[in-house]
Amino acid sequence: MAVPEKPVLYSFFRSSCSWRVRIALALKEIDYDTFPISLIKDGGQQFTKEFQALSPMSQVPALKIDGITLTQSLAIIEYLEETRPTPVRLLPQDPKKRASVRLISDLIASGIQPLQNLSVLKKVGQEAQLTWAQEVISSGFEALEHILQSTAGKYCVGNEISMADLCLVPQVANAQNDPERRLARRTCLSLLSLPIGWS
């Protein structure tokens, strides 16, 4: 019987999308290799033909696992959940809670993070970058705080860690712990107390 190849994560250390997947891999106790892709060096290594063959959008992360290559952090996390539901479930069994997890994950991954990432900030221009990013993060976190008022327990949705929490930690780090975001910060602090490598 052939020994399965070790998964390979193509990742940039400052990418919040890559960070989400690294957290999922750690929680799932999946041993993997990292292939660093600098989004800055050489004009962005994500634009090489070799990497574009793995990730046509030229975005990290990309994960080679089980003989396939996956891109987009939420798709990767959902695949890991479906193929490796233990030792930690990242999507609740209850359909209403699972919908809340996906809602929060999508709000962060689609509604906040892309609007303040490197490619968008370059288009905004150097002078307006900080103001733009702060406005986007603030608006997104206001919506998130509203949702968390009805879903949060110890974590984003109840008292079990989920995919939503994996999205929240990197985003809170990017928001530089805005003091007005109490529920997001409290949830993030609960997550950071878990005995895994968060970076």
N, C-alpha and C positions, 0 to 999 in steps of 0.2 A: 504494500500500500504506500502510495506517495505521501510524503510529508508536505502539508500545505505550506505555501510560502508565507513568510512573515509579512503582515500588512506594512505598507509604506505610506506615510502621510507627507504630502507636499505642503509646506506650511511656511508662513512668515511669522516671526515671534511676536510682532505687534498687531497682527491681524486679529480682530475680535471674532471673525468667522472661524479662523483656524483655532483660536482659543476654545471656542465652544466644543469643537470636535476633540481637542486634546482632553478636555474635561470628561467628555463622554467615554473616550477610550480608557481613561484612568478609572472612572467609576465602573466600567464594564470589565476592568482588569485585563485588558487586551494589550499584549506586548506588541510593539510596533517599532519600526525604524522611521526616522524623520529625514526628509530630504529638504533642506532649507531653500526657499525661493525668496530672494530679496525683492521687495516691491520698489526699492530705491536704487540699488546698485546697478550699474550699467544701463541706466534708463529704465530699469524694471525687468527683472529676469522672467517675469510672468509673460512677457511678450516674445520670448524665444519660440522658434518653431517647435522645439522639443516639448516645451511645456504646453503650448497651444494644442498639440496633438492629444494631450491628456485633458486639458481644460479649454475648450473652444472659446469661452468668455474671457480667458486670460485672467482668471481669478483663483485665489487660494481660498479654501483648501481643496486638495484633490486627495482621495484615498484609494490606493490600490489594495483590494481585499477580495478574497474568494474568487480570484480570476477575473474580476471586473474593476473598472475605475469609476469612482463616483465623485461628483462635484456638488457644490452647494451644501452648506453646513447642515441645514435642516433635513435634507434628503439623506445625507450621510448618517445623521443621528437616528433618523427613523429606520434606516436599513439596519443599523447596529441593534436597535431595539427589537426589530422583527426577527433578526437572526440570532440574537444573543440576549434574550429577555432577562437573564440573571447575570450577576448577582444583584444588580439594582435595576428596577424598572424605571424608565424615563417617561413613559406614558401611562397614566392611570388606567385601570380596568374600567372604571365607571365612565360611560360615554360623555356625560356632562362635564366631569372634571377633565377628561381628555380634550374636549372641545375648548375648555378654558386654557389648558396648557398650550394648545395650538394657537389660540387667539393671542395670548401674550407673546409667544415665540414669534409669530408673524408680525405683531406690532413692533417688536424690537428689530427683528431681522429684515423687515421690509419697510417699516415706517420711520425708523430712527437711524439705524446704522448706515444704510447706503447713502443717505443724504449728507453724512459728515465724513465719508471715507476719502482716501487720497485722490481718487479720480475726480470726484465732484469738487473737492476743495481746490484742485488745480484750475478747474473751470471758473470757479467763483472769483479767483484772483487773490493774490497775497494779502492785500490790504483788508479785504472783507472776510477772510477765512475764519478768524476767531469769532466774530460777531455771528456769521452764518451758522457755524457749528453750534454755538451756544443757543441760538434761537431754535434750531432743529431739535437739539437734545432736550431743551426745556419744554418745548411743545409736546414732544413724544412722552417725556416723563410725566407731564401733567395728565395725559390720557392714561398712562400706565398706573399712576397713583390712584386714579378714579376706579380702574378695574380691580386693582389689588385690594381696595377697601371691601370688596365683596368676595374675593377669592382667597386671600392670603391667610395662612396659618403661620407656622414656623417658616414655611417656604412660600413661593408664589401662589401655589394652589394647594391649600391644606398643609398637612404636616409631613408630606413625602416629597423628596427632591424629584424634580422633573426636568424635561427639556426646557421649559420656560426659565428655570433657574440657571441653566447652562448658558442661555442667551443673556440673562440679566447681569451676571458677574462681569463679563468683559465690557458691557455697556456702562455699568456704573463706574468702572475704572476709567473709561473714556470720558464720562461726565465729571470726573474728578470729585466724586462724592459730594455733589450739590446738597447742601444742608436742608434744602426745602423738600427733598425727596425721602422722607422718613421711612415709609414702608419699604421702598426699594432698598434703602440702605440697611434696614434691619434684616430683611431677607438675605441680602448679600452677606452681612456679617454672620448669619447662621450658616450659610454655605461655606464661608471661609474657615469655619471652625472644623469642617470635615477633614479627616486625615488623608487627603490626597494632594497631589501636586497641582495647583491651580494655574500655573503659568506654562 
